[in-house]
Amino acid sequence: MISFTILGEPASKSNSRKIVSFGDRPSSIKSDKARNYEKTALYQIPMWARQRIDGPVRMTIRIFYATERPDLDESLILDILQDRYKRDKKTGVRTRIQDGVYQNDRQVRERHVYHGIDRQNPRTEITVEPLLMQQASLLEAMS
């Protein structure tokens, strides 16, 4: 089991998109608040937690907002916890630049997300648990 806390209030990934233009092509990107949170949150993930779990996981996420206004939205947090990649513009080759707690957020098979208020200390408390026992029983059932 991996547990740690990220300080700060996460932005809603879906409700705070920003429209920009890449040449003559319009595109939607994360808001400034979401990108700033992502940047600071990445520094707060402990090195020991970056285990690159490769099987299915269970997530428990407790988000403590400073006010009642934000929607409960854990999607940005799930993105932040996965491996980070950079694509070379010339070759198109993707290179992993930072290990995540898990490899990809598609591995999250069970999630428990809670909304709390803490005006003085907004934060996200995260617990990630591998679901290895479940995988073993699935393999037994298939044989």
N, CA, C and O atoms as a GROMACS GRO file, in nm:
protein
  572
    1MET      N    1   0.085  -0.117   0.000
    1MET     CA    2   0.000   0.000   0.000
    1MET      C    3   0.090   0.124   0.000
    1MET      O    4   0.191   0.129   0.070
    2ILE      N    5   0.051   0.223  -0.078
    2ILE     CA    6   0.125   0.349  -0.088
    2ILE      C    7   0.032   0.461  -0.043
    2ILE      O    8  -0.077   0.476  -0.098
    3SER      N    9   0.075   0.539   0.056
    3SER     CA   10  -0.006   0.652   0.105
    3SER      C   11   0.079   0.776   0.119
    3SER      O   12   0.191   0.769   0.172
    4PHE      N   13   0.028   0.888   0.073
    4PHE     CA   14   0.096   1.017   0.089
    4PHE      C   15  -0.006   1.129   0.067
    4PHE      O   16  -0.120   1.104   0.029
    5THR      N   17   0.038   1.252   0.093
    5THR     CA   18  -0.049   1.369   0.081
    5THR      C   19   0.012   1.471  -0.014
    5THR      O   20   0.133   1.494  -0.012
    6ILE      N   21  -0.072   1.530  -0.096
    6ILE     CA   22  -0.031   1.640  -0.184
    6ILE      C   23  -0.101   1.766  -0.133
    6ILE      O   24  -0.224   1.770  -0.124
    7LEU      N   25  -0.024   1.868  -0.100
    7LEU     CA   26  -0.080   1.992  -0.049
    7LEU      C   27  -0.130   2.079  -0.163
    7LEU      O   28  -0.076   2.076  -0.274
    8GLY      N   29  -0.234   2.157  -0.135
    8GLY     CA   30  -0.292   2.246  -0.235
    8GLY      C   31  -0.426   2.194  -0.283
    8GLY      O   32  -0.463   2.079  -0.258
    9GLU      N   33  -0.499   2.280  -0.352
    9GLU     CA   34  -0.633   2.246  -0.399
    9GLU      C   35  -0.630   2.212  -0.548
    9GLU      O   36  -0.593   2.296  -0.630
   10PRO      N   37  -0.668   2.089  -0.584
   10PRO     CA   38  -0.666   2.053  -0.726
   10PRO      C   39  -0.775   2.125  -0.804
   10PRO      O   40  -0.884   2.150  -0.753
   11ALA      N   41  -0.745   2.157  -0.929
   11ALA     CA   42  -0.843   2.216  -1.019
   11ALA      C   43  -0.922   2.104  -1.084
   11ALA      O   44  -0.874   1.991  -1.095
   12SER      N   45  -1.041   2.136  -1.127
   12SER     CA   46  -1.120   2.042  -1.204
   12SER      C   47  -1.064   2.036  -1.345
   12SER      O   48  -1.053   2.139  -1.412
   13LYS      N   49  -1.028   1.918  -1.390
   13LYS     CA   50  -0.970   1.905  -1.524
   13LYS      C   51  -1.074   1.929  -1.632
   13LYS      O   52  -1.044   1.990  -1.735
   14SER      N   53  -1.196   1.883  -1.609
   14SER     CA   54  -1.297   1.893  -1.713
   14SER      C   55  -1.368   2.028  -1.717
   14SER      O   56  -1.406   2.074  -1.825
   15ASN      N   57  -1.387   2.091  -1.604
   15ASN     CA   58  -1.462   2.217  -1.601
   15ASN      C   59  -1.378   2.341  -1.624
   15ASN      O   60  -1.432   2.451  -1.630
   16SER      N   61  -1.249   2.325  -1.636
   16SER     CA   62  -1.164   2.445  -1.650
   16SER      C   63  -1.069   2.432  -1.767
   16SER      O   64  -0.949   2.455  -1.754
   17ARG      N   65  -1.122   2.396  -1.881
   17ARG     CA   66  -1.040   2.386  -2.002
   17ARG      C   67  -1.025   2.525  -2.063
   17ARG      O   68  -1.106   2.615  -2.039
   18LYS      N   69  -0.921   2.541  -2.141
   18LYS     CA   70  -0.888   2.669  -2.203
   18LYS      C   71  -0.874   2.644  -2.354
   18LYS      O   72  -0.807   2.548  -2.395
   19ILE      N   73  -0.934   2.729  -2.436
   19ILE     CA   74  -0.924   2.715  -2.581
   19ILE      C   75  -0.805   2.796  -2.630
   19ILE      O   76  -0.792   2.914  -2.600
   20VAL      N   77  -0.718   2.730  -2.706
   20VAL     CA   78  -0.600   2.795  -2.764
   20VAL      C   79  -0.590   2.757  -2.911
   20VAL      O   80  -0.659   2.667  -2.957
   21SER      N   81  -0.503   2.826  -2.982
   21SER     CA   82  -0.480   2.794  -3.124
   21SER      C   83  -0.338   2.748  -3.144
   21SER      O   84  -0.243   2.809  -3.094
   22PHE      N   85  -0.323   2.639  -3.217
   22PHE     CA   86  -0.193   2.592  -3.262
   22PHE      C   87  -0.191   2.614  -3.412
   22PHE      O   88  -0.239   2.532  -3.489
   23GLY      N   89  -0.134   2.728  -3.452
   23GLY     CA   90  -0.142   2.767  -3.593
   23GLY      C   91  -0.286   2.805  -3.623
   23GLY      O   92  -0.340   2.895  -3.560
   24ASP      N   93  -0.347   2.738  -3.718
   24ASP     CA   94  -0.486   2.766  -3.751
   24ASP      C   95  -0.581   2.661  -3.693
   24ASP      O   96  -0.700   2.657  -3.727
   25ARG      N   97  -0.529   2.576  -3.605
   25ARG     CA   98  -0.609   2.468  -3.546
   25ARG      C   99  -0.643   2.499  -3.399
   25ARG      O  100  -0.552   2.508  -3.317
   26PRO      N  101  -0.772   2.515  -3.365
   26PRO     CA  102  -0.809   2.537  -3.225
   26PRO      C  103  -0.794   2.407  -3.145
   26PRO      O  104  -0.814   2.298  -3.198
   27SER      N  105  -0.760   2.422  -3.019
   27SER     CA  106  -0.742   2.306  -2.933
   27SER      C  107  -0.782   2.341  -2.790
   27SER      O  108  -0.788   2.458  -2.754
   28SER      N  109  -0.809   2.241  -2.711
   28SER     CA  110  -0.847   2.259  -2.572
   28SER      C  111  -0.733   2.208  -2.483
   28SER      O  112  -0.686   2.096  -2.500
   29ILE      N  113  -0.689   2.290  -2.388
   29ILE     CA  114  -0.583   2.251  -2.296
   29ILE      C  115  -0.629   2.273  -2.153
   29ILE      O  116  -0.732   2.336  -2.129
   30LYS      N  117  -0.553   2.221  -2.058
   30LYS     CA  118  -0.584   2.241  -1.917
   30LYS      C  119  -0.572   2.389  -1.883
   30LYS      O  120  -0.494   2.462  -1.945
   31SER      N  121  -0.650   2.433  -1.785
   31SER     CA  122  -0.645   2.573  -1.739
   31SER      C  123  -0.511   2.601  -1.672
   31SER      O  124  -0.435   2.510  -1.638
   32ASP      N  125  -0.482   2.729  -1.652
   32ASP     CA  126  -0.359   2.769  -1.582
   32ASP      C  127  -0.356   2.710  -1.442
   32ASP      O  128  -0.252   2.663  -1.396
   33LYS      N  129  -0.472   2.714  -1.372
   33LYS     CA  130  -0.478   2.660  -1.236
   33LYS      C  131  -0.447   2.510  -1.236
   33LYS      O  132  -0.374   2.462  -1.149
   34ALA      N  133  -0.502   2.437  -1.333
   34ALA     CA  134  -0.477   2.292  -1.340
   34ALA      C  135  -0.330   2.264  -1.371
   34ALA      O  136  -0.271   2.174  -1.310
   35ARG      N  137  -0.271   2.339  -1.463
   35ARG     CA  138  -0.130   2.316  -1.496
   35ARG      C  139  -0.038   2.354  -1.380
   35ARG      O  140   0.062   2.286  -1.356
   36ASN      N  141  -0.071   2.460  -1.307
   36ASN     CA  142   0.009   2.498  -1.190
   36ASN      C  143  -0.001   2.393  -1.079
   36ASN      O  144   0.099   2.359  -1.016
   37TYR      N  145  -0.122   2.343  -1.057
   37TYR     CA  146  -0.138   2.238  -0.956
   37TYR      C  147  -0.059   2.114  -0.996
   37TYR      O  148   0.010   2.053  -0.913
   38GLU      N  149  -0.068   2.077  -1.122
   38GLU     CA  150   0.003   1.959  -1.172
   38GLU      C  151   0.154   1.973  -1.147
   38GLU      O  152   0.219   1.879  -1.103
   39LYS      N  153   0.206   2.090  -1.177
   39LYS     CA  154   0.350   2.116  -1.160
   39LYS      C  155   0.393   2.102  -1.014
   39LYS      O  156   0.492   2.036  -0.985
   40THR      N  157   0.319   2.164  -0.922
   40THR     CA  158   0.356   2.157  -0.780
   40THR      C  159   0.330   2.019  -0.722
   40THR      O  160   0.406   1.972  -0.637
   41ALA      N  161   0.224   1.953  -0.767
   41ALA     CA  162   0.191   1.820  -0.714
   41ALA      C  163   0.297   1.717  -0.753
   41ALA      O  164   0.330   1.629  -0.673
   42LEU      N  165   0.351   1.728  -0.873
   42LEU     CA  166   0.454   1.632  -0.918
   42LEU      C  167   0.576   1.634  -0.826
   42LEU      O  168   0.638   1.530  -0.804
   43TYR      N  169   0.611   1.751  -0.774
   43TYR     CA  170   0.725   1.762  -0.681
   43TYR      C  171   0.695   1.699  -0.546
   43TYR      O  172   0.787   1.664  -0.472
   44GLN      N  173   0.566   1.685  -0.513
   44GLN     CA  174   0.529   1.636  -0.380
   44GLN      C  175   0.512   1.484  -0.373
   44GLN      O  176   0.494   1.429  -0.264
   45ILE      N  177   0.517   1.417  -0.487
   45ILE     CA  178   0.505   1.271  -0.484
   45ILE      C  179   0.640   1.216  -0.435
   45ILE      O  180   0.742   1.236  -0.501
   46PRO      N  181   0.641   1.147  -0.322
   46PRO     CA  182   0.768   1.096  -0.269
   46PRO      C  183   0.834   0.998  -0.367
   46PRO      O  184   0.766   0.922  -0.436
   47MET      N  185   0.965   1.000  -0.371
   47MET     CA  186   1.039   0.910  -0.460
   47MET      C  187   1.006   0.762  -0.429
   47MET      O  188   0.995   0.682  -0.522
   48TRP      N  189   0.992   0.727  -0.301
   48TRP     CA  190   0.962   0.589  -0.264
   48TRP      C  191   0.825   0.545  -0.316
   48TRP      O  192   0.800   0.425  -0.329
   49ALA      N  193   0.736   0.641  -0.346
   49ALA     CA  194   0.601   0.608  -0.394
   49ALA      C  195   0.598   0.583  -0.544
   49ALA      O  196   0.500   0.529  -0.596
   50ARG      N  197   0.703   0.621  -0.615
   50ARG     CA  198   0.708   0.608  -0.762
   50ARG      C  199   0.750   0.465  -0.799
   50ARG      O  200   0.859   0.443  -0.852
   51GLN      N  201   0.663   0.372  -0.770
   51GLN     CA  202   0.694   0.230  -0.787
   51GLN      C  203   0.656   0.172  -0.922
   51GLN      O  204   0.690   0.058  -0.952
   52ARG      N  205   0.587   0.248  -1.004
   52ARG     CA  206   0.544   0.203  -1.138
   52ARG      C  207   0.466   0.072  -1.130
   52ARG      O  208   0.492  -0.020  -1.206
   53ILE      N  209   0.371   0.065  -1.038
   53ILE     CA  210   0.287  -0.054  -1.026
   53ILE      C  211   0.233  -0.088  -1.165
   53ILE      O  212   0.191   0.001  -1.239
   54ASP      N  213   0.236  -0.216  -1.201
   54ASP     CA  214   0.196  -0.250  -1.337
   54ASP      C  215   0.066  -0.327  -1.348
   54ASP      O  216   0.023  -0.358  -1.459
   55GLY      N  217   0.001  -0.359  -1.238
   55GLY     CA  218  -0.128  -0.429  -1.243
   55GLY      C  219  -0.242  -0.338  -1.201
   55GLY      O  220  -0.222  -0.218  -1.183
   56PRO      N  221  -0.360  -0.394  -1.186
   56PRO     CA  222  -0.476  -0.314  -1.144
   56PRO      C  223  -0.458  -0.263  -1.001
   56PRO      O  224  -0.396  -0.328  -0.917
   57VAL      N  225  -0.515  -0.145  -0.974
   57VAL     CA  226  -0.503  -0.083  -0.842
   57VAL      C  227  -0.637  -0.032  -0.792
   57VAL      O  228  -0.730  -0.008  -0.868
   58ARG      N  229  -0.643  -0.016  -0.660
   58ARG     CA  230  -0.756   0.047  -0.591
   58ARG      C  231  -0.707   0.182  -0.539
   58ARG      O  232  -0.600   0.190  -0.478
   59MET      N  233  -0.785   0.286  -0.562
   59MET     CA  234  -0.749   0.421  -0.516
   59MET      C  235  -0.846   0.467  -0.409
   59MET      O  236  -0.967   0.448  -0.422
   60THR      N  237  -0.794   0.528  -0.305
   60THR     CA  238  -0.875   0.601  -0.210
   60THR      C  239  -0.820   0.743  -0.211
   60THR      O  240  -0.702   0.765  -0.182
   61ILE      N  241  -0.905   0.838  -0.244
   61ILE     CA  242  -0.863   0.977  -0.258
   61ILE      C  243  -0.954   1.064  -0.174
   61ILE      O  244  -1.076   1.064  -0.192
   62ARG      N  245  -0.896   1.137  -0.081
   62ARG     CA  246  -0.971   1.231   0.003
   62ARG      C  247  -0.924   1.371  -0.034
   62ARG      O  248  -0.811   1.410  -0.003
   63ILE      N  249  -1.012   1.447  -0.099
   63ILE     CA  250  -0.977   1.583  -0.142
   63ILE      C  251  -1.040   1.681  -0.045
   63ILE      O  252  -1.162   1.685  -0.029
   64PHE      N  253  -0.955   1.760   0.019
   64PHE     CA  254  -1.001   1.864   0.111
   64PHE      C  255  -0.986   1.998   0.040
   64PHE      O  256  -0.874   2.047   0.022
   65TYR      N  257  -1.099   2.057   0.001
   65TYR     CA  258  -1.101   2.186  -0.067
   65TYR      C  259  -1.107   2.299   0.036
   65TYR      O  260  -1.144   2.277   0.151
   66ALA      N  261  -1.070   2.420  -0.007
   66ALA     CA  262  -1.075   2.537   0.081
   66ALA      C  263  -1.218   2.590   0.094
   66ALA      O  264  -1.252   2.654   0.193
   67THR      N  265  -1.302   2.563  -0.007
   67THR     CA  266  -1.442   2.609  -0.006
   67THR      C  267  -1.532   2.500  -0.062
   67THR      O  268  -1.485   2.395  -0.107
   68GLU      N  269  -1.662   2.526  -0.060
   68GLU     CA  270  -1.760   2.432  -0.116
   68GLU      C  271  -1.772   2.444  -0.267
   68GLU      O  272  -1.834   2.359  -0.331
   69ARG      N  273  -1.714   2.549  -0.327
   69ARG     CA  274  -1.735   2.578  -0.469
   69ARG      C  275  -1.688   2.472  -0.568
   69ARG      O  276  -1.763   2.439  -0.660
   70PRO      N  277  -1.569   2.416  -0.554
   70PRO     CA  278  -1.523   2.324  -0.658
   70PRO      C  279  -1.603   2.194  -0.663
   70PRO      O  280  -1.650   2.143  -0.561
   71ASP      N  281  -1.619   2.143  -0.785
   71ASP     CA  282  -1.677   2.010  -0.803
   71ASP      C  283  -1.574   1.907  -0.760
   71ASP      O  284  -1.454   1.929  -0.770
   72LEU      N  285  -1.623   1.795  -0.712
   72LEU     CA  286  -1.536   1.684  -0.678
   72LEU      C  287  -1.486   1.623  -0.809
   72LEU      O  288  -1.564   1.567  -0.885
   73ASP      N  289  -1.356   1.634  -0.835
   73ASP     CA  290  -1.299   1.586  -0.961
   73ASP      C  291  -1.157   1.536  -0.935
   73ASP      O  292  -1.065   1.615  -0.911
   74GLU      N  293  -1.141   1.404  -0.942
   74GLU     CA  294  -1.010   1.343  -0.915
   74GLU      C  295  -0.930   1.314  -1.041
   74GLU      O  296  -0.820   1.261  -1.032
   75SER      N  297  -0.983   1.348  -1.158
   75SER     CA  298  -0.918   1.308  -1.284
   75SER      C  299  -0.778   1.366  -1.301
   75SER      O  300  -0.690   1.297  -1.353
   76LEU      N  301  -0.755   1.489  -1.258
   76LEU     CA  302  -0.621   1.548  -1.268
   76LEU      C  303  -0.523   1.473  -1.177
   76LEU      O  304  -0.408   1.452  -1.214
   77ILE      N  305  -0.569   1.434  -1.061
   77ILE     CA  306  -0.484   1.360  -0.966
   77ILE      C  307  -0.445   1.224  -1.025
   77ILE      O  308  -0.330   1.182  -1.014
   78LEU      N  309  -0.542   1.156  -1.088
   78LEU     CA  310  -0.512   1.027  -1.150
   78LEU      C  311  -0.406   1.043  -1.259
   78LEU      O  312  -0.317   0.959  -1.271
   79ASP      N  313  -0.414   1.150  -1.338
   79ASP     CA  314  -0.315   1.177  -1.442
   79ASP      C  315  -0.176   1.202  -1.382
   79ASP      O  316  -0.076   1.152  -1.434
   80ILE      N  317  -0.171   1.278  -1.275
   80ILE     CA  318  -0.044   1.316  -1.214
   80ILE      C  319   0.031   1.195  -1.160
   80ILE      O  320   0.154   1.195  -1.158
   81LEU      N  321  -0.042   1.093  -1.117
   81LEU     CA  322   0.021   0.976  -1.055
   81LEU      C  323   0.078   0.876  -1.154
   81LEU      O  324   0.145   0.781  -1.114
   82GLN      N  325   0.051   0.894  -1.283
   82GLN     CA  326   0.100   0.798  -1.383
   82GLN      C  327   0.237   0.839  -1.438
   82GLN      O  328   0.282   0.952  -1.418
   83ASP      N  329   0.303   0.746  -1.507
   83ASP     CA  330   0.431   0.776  -1.571
   83ASP      C  331   0.416   0.898  -1.661
   83ASP      O  332   0.311   0.922  -1.720
   84ARG      N  333   0.525   0.977  -1.671
   84ARG     CA  334   0.526   1.096  -1.757
   84ARG      C  335   0.616   1.068  -1.876
   84ARG      O  336   0.724   1.011  -1.863
   85TYR      N  337   0.569   1.110  -1.993
   85TYR     CA  338   0.642   1.088  -2.118
   85TYR      C  339   0.660   1.218  -2.193
   85TYR      O  340   0.585   1.314  -2.175
   86LYS      N  341   0.762   1.220  -2.279
   86LYS     CA  342   0.784   1.333  -2.369
   86LYS      C  343   0.807   1.274  -2.508
   86LYS      O  344   0.881   1.177  -2.525
   87ARG      N  345   0.743   1.336  -2.607
   87ARG     CA  346   0.757   1.289  -2.745
   87ARG      C  347   0.856   1.378  -2.818
   87ARG      O  348   0.843   1.501  -2.814
   88ASP      N  349   0.953   1.318  -2.884
   88ASP     CA  350   1.049   1.392  -2.966
   88ASP      C  351   0.977   1.443  -3.090
   88ASP      O  352   0.918   1.364  -3.164
   89LYS      N  353   0.981   1.574  -3.113
   89LYS     CA  354   0.906   1.634  -3.225
   89LYS      C  355   0.956   1.588  -3.361
   89LYS      O  356   0.879   1.578  -3.457
   90LYS      N  357   1.084   1.559  -3.370
   90LYS     CA  358   1.140   1.517  -3.499
   90LYS      C  359   1.116   1.370  -3.528
   90LYS      O  360   1.073   1.334  -3.638
   91THR      N  361   1.142   1.285  -3.430
   91THR     CA  362   1.134   1.140  -3.454
   91THR      C  363   0.999   1.081  -3.415
   91THR      O  364   0.961   0.974  -3.463
   92GLY      N  365   0.926   1.149  -3.326
   92GLY     CA  366   0.798   1.096  -3.278
   92GLY      C  367   0.814   0.991  -3.170
   92GLY      O  368   0.715   0.934  -3.124
   93VAL      N  369   0.938   0.965  -3.127
   93VAL     CA  370   0.964   0.864  -3.025
   93VAL      C  371   0.927   0.917  -2.887
   93VAL      O  372   0.964   1.028  -2.850
   94ARG      N  373   0.852   0.835  -2.813
   94ARG     CA  374   0.812   0.870  -2.676
   94ARG      C  375   0.912   0.816  -2.578
   94ARG      O  376   0.950   0.699  -2.585
   95THR      N  377   0.957   0.901  -2.485
   95THR     CA  378   1.054   0.861  -2.384
   95THR      C  379   0.996   0.890  -2.246
   95THR      O  380   0.944   0.999  -2.221
   96ARG      N  381   1.006   0.792  -2.155
   96ARG     CA  382   0.960   0.813  -2.018
   96ARG      C  383   1.057   0.907  -1.950
   96ARG      O  384   1.177   0.882  -1.947
   97ILE      N  385   1.004   1.017  -1.894
   97ILE     CA  386   1.090   1.116  -1.828
   97ILE      C  387   1.073   1.116  -1.677
   97ILE      O  388   1.154   1.173  -1.604
   98GLN      N  389   0.965   1.050  -1.629
   98GLN     CA  390   0.945   1.044  -1.484
   98GLN      C  391   0.859   0.922  -1.451
   98GLN      O  392   0.755   0.899  -1.513
   99ASP      N  393   0.904   0.846  -1.352
   99ASP     CA  394   0.827   0.731  -1.306
   99ASP      C  395   0.705   0.778  -1.229
   99ASP      O  396   0.710   0.879  -1.159
  100GLY      N  397   0.597   0.702  -1.242
  100GLY     CA  398   0.475   0.732  -1.168
  100GLY      C  399   0.454   0.632  -1.056
  100GLY      O  400   0.530   0.536  -1.041
  101VAL      N  401   0.350   0.654  -0.978
  101VAL     CA  402   0.310   0.558  -0.876
  101VAL      C  403   0.263   0.432  -0.948
  101VAL      O  404   0.292   0.320  -0.904
  102TYR      N  405   0.190   0.450  -1.057
  102TYR     CA  406   0.152   0.341  -1.146
  102TYR      C  407   0.186   0.384  -1.288
  102TYR      O  408   0.218   0.500  -1.312
  103GLN      N  409   0.180   0.291  -1.381
  103GLN     CA  410   0.222   0.321  -1.518
  103GLN      C  411   0.119   0.404  -1.594
  103GLN      O  412   0.154   0.497  -1.666
  104ASN      N  413  -0.011   0.370  -1.578
  104ASN     CA  414  -0.115   0.439  -1.653
  104ASN      C  415  -0.243   0.442  -1.569
  104ASN      O  416  -0.273   0.345  -1.500
  105ASP      N  417  -0.317   0.552  -1.576
  105ASP     CA  418  -0.437   0.562  -1.493
  105ASP      C  419  -0.548   0.466  -1.536
  105ASP      O  420  -0.648   0.453  -1.465
  106ARG      N  421  -0.533   0.399  -1.649
  106ARG     CA  422  -0.629   0.294  -1.688
  106ARG      C  423  -0.621   0.174  -1.595
  106ARG      O  424  -0.711   0.090  -1.594
  107GLN      N  425  -0.516   0.166  -1.517
  107GLN     CA  426  -0.500   0.056  -1.421
  107GLN      C  427  -0.594   0.069  -1.301
  107GLN      O  428  -0.614  -0.028  -1.228
  108VAL      N  429  -0.650   0.187  -1.281
  108VAL     CA  430  -0.738   0.210  -1.166
  108VAL      C  431  -0.870   0.138  -1.191
  108VAL      O  432  -0.948   0.179  -1.277
  109ARG      N  433  -0.894   0.030  -1.117
  109ARG     CA  434  -1.014  -0.053  -1.135
  109ARG      C  435  -1.118  -0.028  -1.028
  109ARG      O  436  -1.235  -0.064  -1.044
  110GLU      N  437  -1.075   0.035  -0.918
  110GLU     CA  438  -1.167   0.065  -0.809
  110GLU      C  439  -1.123   0.197  -0.750
  110GLU      O  440  -1.005   0.218  -0.723
  111ARG      N  441  -1.220   0.287  -0.728
  111ARG     CA  442  -1.182   0.414  -0.666
  111ARG      C  443  -1.288   0.461  -0.567
  111ARG      O  444  -1.408   0.447  -0.588
  112HIS      N  445  -1.237   0.517  -0.459
  112HIS     CA  446  -1.321   0.574  -0.354
  112HIS      C  447  -1.275   0.718  -0.339
  112HIS      O  448  -1.161   0.745  -0.302
  113VAL      N  449  -1.364   0.811  -0.369
  113VAL     CA  450  -1.328   0.953  -0.372
  113VAL      C  451  -1.418   1.028  -0.274
  113VAL      O  452  -1.540   1.015  -0.278
  114TYR      N  453  -1.356   1.105  -0.187
  114TYR     CA  454  -1.429   1.176  -0.083
  114TYR      C  455  -1.400   1.326  -0.092
  114TYR      O  456  -1.288   1.367  -0.123
  115HIS      N  457  -1.502   1.406  -0.063
  115HIS     CA  458  -1.493   1.553  -0.066
  115HIS      C  459  -1.498   1.603   0.078
  115HIS      O  460  -1.589   1.570   0.153
  116GLY      N  461  -1.398   1.683   0.115
  116GLY     CA  462  -1.395   1.744   0.248
  116GLY      C  463  -1.362   1.892   0.236
  116GLY      O  464  -1.320   1.939   0.130
  117ILE      N  465  -1.380   1.964   0.346
  117ILE     CA  466  -1.347   2.106   0.351
  117ILE      C  467  -1.244   2.127   0.460
  117ILE      O  468  -1.262   2.082   0.573
  118ASP      N  469  -1.135   2.196   0.427
  118ASP     CA  470  -1.035   2.240   0.524
  118ASP      C  471  -0.982   2.373   0.474
  118ASP      O  472  -0.890   2.377   0.392
  119ARG      N  473  -1.039   2.480   0.522
  119ARG     CA  474  -1.006   2.615   0.472
  119ARG      C  475  -0.860   2.652   0.492
  119ARG      O  476  -0.803   2.727   0.412
  120GLN      N  477  -0.798   2.602   0.598
  120GLN     CA  478  -0.658   2.637   0.627
  120GLN      C  479  -0.557   2.545   0.557
  120GLN      O  480  -0.443   2.584   0.535
  121ASN      N  481  -0.600   2.424   0.522
  121ASN     CA  482  -0.504   2.327   0.470
  121ASN      C  483  -0.565   2.241   0.358
  121ASN      O  484  -0.583   2.120   0.376
  122PRO      N  485  -0.598   2.303   0.242
  122PRO     CA  486  -0.650   2.220   0.133
  122PRO      C  487  -0.544   2.120   0.089
  122PRO      O  488  -0.426   2.153   0.080
  123ARG      N  489  -0.586   1.997   0.061
  123ARG     CA  490  -0.490   1.891   0.031
  123ARG      C  491  -0.562   1.771  -0.028
  123ARG      O  492  -0.685   1.765  -0.031
  124THR      N  493  -0.483   1.676  -0.076
  124THR     CA  494  -0.536   1.550  -0.125
  124THR      C  495  -0.459   1.436  -0.058
  124THR      O  496  -0.337   1.427  -0.071
  125GLU      N  497  -0.532   1.351   0.012
  125GLU     CA  498  -0.473   1.235   0.076
  125GLU      C  499  -0.497   1.115  -0.016
  125GLU      O  500  -0.611   1.086  -0.051
  126ILE      N  501  -0.390   1.047  -0.054
  126ILE     CA  502  -0.396   0.943  -0.157
  126ILE      C  503  -0.347   0.810  -0.101
  126ILE      O  504  -0.244   0.804  -0.034
  127THR      N  505  -0.423   0.705  -0.129
  127THR     CA  506  -0.380   0.569  -0.098
  127THR      C  507  -0.398   0.485  -0.224
  127THR      O  508  -0.506   0.484  -0.284
  128VAL      N  509  -0.292   0.415  -0.263
  128VAL     CA  510  -0.295   0.328  -0.381
  128VAL      C  511  -0.262   0.186  -0.333
  128VAL      O  512  -0.161   0.164  -0.266
  129GLU      N  513  -0.348   0.092  -0.369
  129GLU     CA  514  -0.327  -0.048  -0.330
  129GLU      C  515  -0.331  -0.137  -0.453
  129GLU      O  516  -0.428  -0.132  -0.530
  130PRO      N  517  -0.229  -0.218  -0.474
  130PRO     CA  518  -0.233  -0.315  -0.585
  130PRO      C  519  -0.345  -0.416  -0.561
  130PRO      O  520  -0.371  -0.455  -0.447
  131LEU      N  521  -0.409  -0.459  -0.666
  131LEU     CA  522  -0.515  -0.560  -0.657
  131LEU      C  523  -0.463  -0.695  -0.706
  131LEU      O  524  -0.525  -0.758  -0.792
  132LEU      N  525  -0.351  -0.739  -0.654
  132LEU     CA  526  -0.288  -0.862  -0.699
  132LEU      C  527  -0.370  -0.985  -0.664
  132LEU      O  528  -0.375  -1.080  -0.743
  133MET      N  529  -0.433  -0.986  -0.549
  133MET     CA  530  -0.514  -1.100  -0.508
  133MET      C  531  -0.627  -1.122  -0.608
  133MET      O  532  -0.656  -1.236  -0.645
  134GLN      N  533  -0.690  -1.015  -0.653
  134GLN     CA  534  -0.798  -1.024  -0.750
  134GLN      C  535  -0.746  -1.084  -0.880
  134GLN      O  536  -0.813  -1.169  -0.939
  135GLN      N  537  -0.630  -1.042  -0.924
  135GLN     CA  538  -0.573  -1.094  -1.048
  135GLN      C  539  -0.544  -1.243  -1.035
  135GLN      O  540  -0.569  -1.319  -1.129
  136ALA      N  541  -0.492  -1.286  -0.922
  136ALA     CA  542  -0.461  -1.427  -0.904
  136ALA      C  543  -0.588  -1.511  -0.912
  136ALA      O  544  -0.587  -1.617  -0.973
  137SER      N  545  -0.698  -1.465  -0.852
  137SER     CA  546  -0.824  -1.541  -0.857
  137SER      C  547  -0.880  -1.543  -0.997
  137SER      O  548  -0.943  -1.641  -1.037
  138LEU      N  549  -0.859  -1.437  -1.075
  138LEU     CA  550  -0.906  -1.435  -1.214
  138LEU      C  551  -0.828  -1.537  -1.297
  138LEU      O  552  -0.885  -1.607  -1.380
  139LEU      N  553  -0.697  -1.544  -1.275
  139LEU     CA  554  -0.616  -1.639  -1.348
  139LEU      C  555  -0.656  -1.784  -1.317
  139LEU      O  556  -0.661  -1.869  -1.405
  140GLU      N  557  -0.686  -1.810  -1.188
  140GLU     CA  558  -0.729  -1.943  -1.147
  140GLU      C  559  -0.861  -1.980  -1.212
  140GLU      O  560  -0.880  -2.094  -1.255
  141ALA      N  561  -0.952  -1.883  -1.221
  141ALA     CA  562  -1.084  -1.908  -1.280
  141ALA      C  563  -1.074  -1.937  -1.428
  141ALA      O  564  -1.156  -2.011  -1.483
  142MET      N  565  -0.972  -1.880  -1.495
  142MET     CA  566  -0.956  -1.898  -1.638
  142MET      C  567  -0.893  -2.033  -1.672
  142MET      O  568  -0.905  -2.080  -1.786
  143SER      N  569  -0.825  -2.096  -1.576
  143SER     CA  570  -0.756  -2.223  -1.607
  143SER      C  571  -0.840  -2.344  -1.577
  143SER      O  572  -0.796  -2.457  -1.597
   0.00000   0.00000   0.00000
